[in-house]
Amino acid sequence: MPIDPTKPYDPDNIFAKILRGEIPCDKVYEDEWAFAFNDINPQAETHILVVPKGDYVSWDDFSETASAEEIAGFVRAVGIVARERGLVAPGYRLLANIGAHGGQEVPHLHVHLFGGEPLGPMIARR
């Protein structure tokens, strides 16, 4: 179901439940600002989801309402995960789907970290 990133945060979304420990996951990283885990339906050899620990629907919501410390902590966590997984030298893709047109499926800000193999073009060329 497409997500409207202008709607209020839904505390019953799947990522909120994962953050609260109500749903198990294959955790790869956690700190004060972020939580990262392997995607259950990987689209690449490495496919990790990184979510901020705060209640943010989308990148727009996060960039507008999160503190500078939260933003910096989340961005740093993404970099740490990429480095720890050895993705920096060969390269990786970072993707955030926002809203219905962007294909967002969960109303909690998250980024997909893809790597471990050549990924090809980002979107199909017209």
Secondary structure, 3 states (H helix, E strand, C coil): CCCCCCCCCCCCCHHHHHHCCCCCCCEEEECCCEEEEECCCCCCCEEEEEEECCCCCCHHHHHHHCCHHHHHHHHHHHHHHHHHCCCCCCCEEEECCCHHHHCCCCCCCCEEEEECCCCCCCCCCC
